[in-house]
Amino acid sequence: MAVYGGARADAVAGNWLKLANGDWVEGVIVNVGDVRDVHYAEKPPSAQYPQGQAESTVKVLQVEFYAESSLKLGDAAPTLINDYRKFEPQVKWCLELFDLIDAMAKAEGNDQAIYGHRVKLWRVDKPRPGGGYYGNLKASDLGKTPAHHPVMGNAPAPQTTTAAPAAPIGDVAAACGNAFAAALNITDLKNALRMKWADAKQAGVTDDVMTRYTARKSLLLSTALLSAADTESLTVAWNEAFAETEKDLPMRNVLEAACIKRQEGIAAGLPPSAVAADDIPF
């Protein structure tokens, strides 16, 4: 499926994109390459895997990606990247990505249609029937890659004019992000959005502000789940998370995984601080 040749592969050599459970990245896939085998050594027992993990060899898909921005679960706002990255998810976790590639190819009558779209990749792990988790990569189409995008080879030249000393647009978005970061619950967060929305519209940064809002919302809801001391408090946290993600199923999937993880921890008698961090190579 390569369309950019070896030069693009050289450009991203050693520059890796890693997604843990709940993380997402937006950008453009520039090459889907070969499958290769990766060997993982044996791992000792952990809270998430009491029996440890045996050594294994897995098949990974080599993907080259122009990453625009990425959000780590728990961060208040996305990190801007705007650079090429290599990404090697396990093949068996890429079914939705393959479905997206096939759907685009069918819709446009072009096997390489995926390279002409911006996409969002979101890792949402699923529990294994016998315990533990396995990775799962969700993929969604964000529309055609605009003509001025860097991967199109004709991005506009950087502006050399000096920024005006008045409050720039970025300050409005940052102020909104600070207000969201100060919110300690969903009610406060919604109030902060209402108070800042007019400023965001006037500055034309509503997309940026909503991205920051969604990140803080995800953090508040996941923290409530993972810090639940007992089944009763976990139920309360899950009811809120379920209600708040009616129109955001990817976030709901992430929060459901967090709920299951904490439920397993409660059943094992583990305090909230002992909930294991993600340990799945991806």
C-alpha positions as CSV (number, residue, x, y, z in Angstrom):
1,M,0.0,0.0,0.0
2,A,3.0,2.3,0.0
3,V,2.6,5.6,-1.8
4,Y,5.5,7.7,-0.5
5,G,8.4,5.3,-1.0
6,G,11.4,4.8,1.2
7,A,12.1,8.5,1.8
8,R,9.1,8.7,4.2
9,A,10.1,5.6,6.0
10,D,13.6,7.1,6.6
11,A,12.0,10.3,7.9
12,V,10.2,8.5,10.7
13,A,12.9,5.9,11.5
14,G,13.1,5.6,15.3
15,N,10.4,8.2,15.9
16,W,7.7,6.1,17.6
17,L,4.1,6.7,18.4
18,K,2.9,4.8,21.5
19,L,-0.8,4.6,22.6
20,A,-1.7,3.2,26.0
21,N,-5.3,2.4,26.9
22,G,-7.5,5.5,26.5
23,D,-5.0,7.5,24.4
24,W,-5.8,8.8,21.0
25,V,-4.0,10.5,18.1
26,E,-5.3,12.4,15.1
27,G,-3.5,12.8,11.8
28,V,-2.9,11.2,8.4
29,I,-1.7,7.7,7.7
30,V,1.0,8.0,5.0
31,N,1.9,4.3,4.7
32,V,0.6,0.9,5.8
33,G,3.6,-1.4,5.4
34,D,4.5,-5.0,6.1
35,V,3.7,-7.2,9.1
36,R,6.7,-8.3,11.3
37,D,7.2,-10.5,14.4
38,V,8.1,-8.9,17.7
39,H,9.3,-11.0,20.7
40,Y,8.4,-10.1,24.3
41,A,10.3,-11.5,27.2
42,E,8.7,-13.1,30.2
43,K,7.2,-10.6,32.7
44,P,6.9,-11.1,36.5
45,P,3.6,-11.2,38.4
46,S,1.8,-7.8,38.8
47,A,-1.5,-6.6,40.2
48,Q,-3.0,-6.8,36.8
49,Y,-1.5,-10.2,35.9
50,P,-1.0,-12.1,39.2
51,Q,0.4,-15.1,37.3
52,G,2.8,-13.0,35.3
53,Q,3.1,-13.1,31.5
54,A,4.9,-15.8,29.5
55,E,7.3,-14.8,26.8
56,S,5.5,-14.4,23.5
57,T,5.9,-13.5,19.8
58,V,3.3,-11.3,18.3
59,K,2.7,-9.9,14.8
60,V,2.6,-6.1,14.4
61,L,1.5,-3.9,11.6
62,Q,4.0,-1.3,10.4
63,V,2.2,2.0,10.0
64,E,3.7,5.4,9.2
65,F,1.6,8.3,10.4
66,Y,1.7,12.1,10.3
67,A,0.6,12.9,13.9
68,E,-1.1,16.2,14.3
69,S,-2.0,15.9,18.0
70,S,-2.3,13.2,20.7
71,L,-4.0,12.9,24.0
72,K,-2.8,10.7,26.8
73,L,-5.6,9.5,29.2
74,G,-5.3,11.8,32.2
75,D,-3.8,14.8,30.5
76,A,-5.7,18.0,30.6
77,A,-5.2,18.9,27.0
78,P,-3.8,17.3,23.8
79,T,-0.2,17.6,22.9
80,L,0.6,19.1,19.5
81,I,3.0,16.9,17.5
82,N,2.8,17.9,13.8
83,D,5.5,15.4,12.8
84,Y,5.9,11.9,11.3
85,R,5.7,8.9,13.6
86,K,6.0,5.1,13.3
87,F,3.3,3.1,14.8
88,E,3.2,-0.7,15.3
89,P,0.0,-2.0,16.8
90,Q,-0.6,-5.7,17.0
91,V,-2.3,-7.0,13.8
92,K,-5.1,-8.7,15.7
93,W,-6.0,-5.4,17.4
94,C,-6.5,-3.5,14.0
95,L,-9.9,-4.9,12.8
96,E,-11.6,-1.5,12.9
97,L,-8.7,0.1,11.1
98,F,-8.9,-2.5,8.4
99,D,-12.7,-2.0,8.1
100,L,-12.1,1.7,7.7
101,I,-9.5,1.2,5.0
102,D,-11.8,-1.2,3.1
103,A,-14.8,1.2,3.5
104,M,-12.9,4.1,2.1
105,A,-11.6,2.0,-0.8
106,K,-15.1,0.9,-1.7
107,A,-16.6,4.3,-1.4
108,E,-14.0,6.0,-3.6
109,G,-13.1,3.1,-5.9
110,N,-9.5,3.6,-4.8
111,D,-7.4,1.1,-2.8
112,Q,-5.2,4.0,-1.5
113,A,-8.1,6.2,-0.4
114,I,-7.0,5.9,3.3
115,Y,-4.0,8.1,2.5
116,G,-6.3,11.0,1.4
117,H,-8.1,11.3,4.7
118,R,-7.4,12.5,8.3
119,V,-8.2,9.9,10.8
120,K,-8.5,9.4,14.6
121,L,-7.0,6.3,16.2
122,W,-8.1,5.6,19.7
123,R,-6.9,2.7,21.8
124,V,-9.7,1.1,23.9
125,D,-8.7,-2.2,25.5
126,K,-11.1,-4.9,26.2
127,P,-11.2,-7.4,29.1
128,R,-10.2,-11.0,28.3
129,P,-12.7,-13.7,29.4
130,G,-10.0,-15.3,31.5
131,G,-8.8,-12.1,33.1
132,G,-6.5,-9.3,31.9
133,Y,-7.0,-7.2,28.8
134,Y,-6.2,-7.2,25.2
135,G,-5.6,-4.2,23.0
136,N,-8.2,-2.8,20.6
137,L,-7.6,0.0,18.1
138,K,-10.6,2.1,17.1
139,A,-10.4,4.2,13.9
140,S,-12.7,6.9,12.6
141,D,-12.7,9.1,9.5
142,L,-12.2,12.9,10.1
143,G,-12.7,13.8,6.4
144,K,-10.5,14.6,3.4
145,T,-7.0,15.8,4.0
146,P,-7.0,19.6,3.2
147,A,-4.8,20.8,0.4
148,H,-2.6,22.8,2.7
149,H,-1.8,19.9,5.0
150,P,1.9,19.1,5.3
151,V,1.6,15.6,3.9
152,M,0.2,17.1,0.7
153,G,3.6,18.6,0.0
154,N,2.4,22.1,-0.5
155,A,1.9,23.5,3.0
156,P,1.8,27.4,3.1
157,A,5.1,29.1,4.0
158,P,5.4,30.1,7.7
159,Q,4.3,33.6,8.5
160,T,7.1,35.9,9.6
161,T,5.0,38.8,10.8
162,T,5.3,39.6,14.5
163,A,2.3,38.7,16.6
164,A,0.2,41.5,18.0
165,P,0.8,42.2,21.7
166,A,-2.9,42.0,22.4
167,A,-4.3,38.8,23.8
168,P,-3.9,36.2,21.0
169,I,-6.4,33.5,20.2
170,G,-4.2,30.9,21.9
171,D,-4.6,32.7,25.2
172,V,-8.4,32.3,25.0
173,A,-8.1,28.6,24.6
174,A,-5.5,28.4,27.3
175,A,-7.8,30.3,29.7
176,C,-10.6,27.9,29.0
177,G,-8.2,25.0,29.6
178,N,-7.2,26.5,33.0
179,A,-10.8,26.9,34.0
180,F,-11.5,23.3,33.1
181,A,-8.5,22.1,35.0
182,A,-9.8,23.9,38.1
183,A,-13.1,22.0,37.9
184,L,-13.2,19.1,40.4
185,N,-16.4,17.5,39.3
186,I,-18.7,17.4,36.2
187,T,-21.0,20.1,37.4
188,D,-18.2,22.5,37.9
189,L,-16.8,21.6,34.5
190,K,-20.1,22.3,32.7
191,N,-20.4,25.6,34.5
192,A,-16.9,26.5,33.4
193,L,-17.8,25.7,29.8
194,R,-20.9,27.9,29.9
195,M,-18.9,30.8,31.3
196,K,-16.2,30.6,28.7
197,W,-18.2,29.6,25.6
198,A,-18.9,33.2,24.4
199,D,-15.2,34.0,24.6
200,A,-14.4,30.8,22.7
201,K,-16.9,31.6,19.9
202,Q,-15.7,35.2,19.6
203,A,-12.0,34.0,19.2
204,G,-13.0,31.2,16.9
205,V,-11.4,28.4,19.0
206,T,-14.5,26.4,19.9
207,D,-13.0,23.2,18.5
208,D,-9.8,23.6,20.6
209,V,-11.9,24.4,23.7
210,M,-14.2,21.4,23.2
211,T,-11.1,19.2,22.9
212,R,-9.8,20.5,26.2
213,Y,-13.2,20.1,27.7
214,T,-13.6,16.5,26.6
215,A,-10.1,15.7,27.9
216,R,-10.9,17.1,31.4
217,K,-14.3,15.3,31.4
218,S,-12.7,12.0,30.6
219,L,-10.1,12.5,33.4
220,L,-12.8,13.4,36.0
221,L,-15.0,10.5,35.1
222,S,-12.1,7.9,34.9
223,T,-10.6,9.2,38.2
224,A,-14.0,8.8,39.9
225,L,-14.2,5.2,38.7
226,L,-10.6,4.2,39.5
227,S,-10.7,5.8,43.0
228,A,-14.0,4.1,44.0
229,A,-13.5,2.5,47.5
230,D,-16.3,0.0,47.2
231,T,-19.0,-1.4,44.9
232,E,-21.6,1.3,46.0
233,S,-19.3,4.2,45.1
234,L,-18.2,2.5,41.9
235,T,-21.9,2.1,40.9
236,V,-22.5,5.8,41.5
237,A,-19.4,6.8,39.4
238,W,-20.4,4.4,36.6
239,N,-24.0,5.8,36.5
240,E,-22.6,9.3,36.0
241,A,-20.0,8.1,33.4
242,F,-22.7,6.3,31.5
243,A,-25.1,9.3,31.4
244,E,-22.3,11.7,30.4
245,T,-21.1,9.6,27.4
246,E,-24.4,9.0,25.7
247,K,-23.1,10.7,22.6
248,D,-19.5,9.7,22.9
249,L,-19.2,5.9,22.6
250,P,-15.4,5.8,22.3
251,M,-15.1,7.6,25.7
252,R,-17.7,5.3,27.2
253,N,-15.7,2.3,26.1
254,V,-12.6,3.7,27.8
255,L,-14.6,4.4,31.0
256,E,-16.2,1.0,30.9
257,A,-12.7,-0.6,30.8
258,A,-11.7,1.5,33.8
259,C,-14.9,0.5,35.6
260,I,-14.2,-3.2,35.0
261,K,-10.6,-2.8,36.1
262,R,-11.7,-1.2,39.4
263,Q,-14.4,-3.7,39.9
264,E,-11.8,-6.5,39.7
265,G,-9.6,-4.6,42.1
266,I,-12.4,-4.3,44.6
267,A,-13.2,-8.0,44.3
268,A,-9.5,-8.7,45.0
269,G,-9.5,-6.4,48.0
270,L,-7.1,-3.9,46.4
271,P,-7.3,-0.2,47.5
272,P,-7.7,2.3,44.7
273,S,-3.9,3.1,44.8
274,A,-3.2,-0.5,43.9
275,V,-5.0,-0.5,40.6
276,A,-2.5,-1.7,38.1
277,A,-1.3,0.6,35.3
278,D,-1.6,-0.6,31.7
279,D,1.0,-3.1,30.8
280,I,0.0,-4.2,27.3
281,P,2.7,-3.5,24.7
282,F,1.3,-1.4,21.8
